[in-house]
Amino acid sequence: MTEIQIDCDGAGKVMIADEVLSTIASTAAQEIDGVAAMAGNIKGDIAQILGGRRSPTKGVVVEVDDAGSVFITLNIVVKFGHHIQEISEAVQKKVKTAIENMTGQNASEVNINVVGVLYDTPPKHKSVPTPKR
């Protein structure tokens, strides 16, 4: 776990854990219309299903370099019918702004992985007639 350390003009230090940055990023991303959910790794998803727990940091990877710049990768599921590029750009802007406004740290990169599409109703598949013999 890395932490961001901020010097508060000689009054002491403020430490911000990766989990806090992940929570900020996840919350900001899910505020964008068209984002259906955050998608974590399979191991985490199975634990959530079996244990009934929900992680606010699911689907978010945070890295902080030595200079304190923040690099974020989000795995999102997009609602069917929404333009993926527009949703991704909106998420990038929202997450970058949220991180910078709440922590004062530079969000150098916000990378988006669209890992799925959520349909309101299951897609209808056309049945293929079986050939007669």
Summary of the structure (lengths in Angstrom):
residues: 133
radius of gyration: 19.1
end to end distance: 64.2
largest distance: 86.1
contacts: 344
relative contact order: 0.20
helix: 32%
strand: 31%
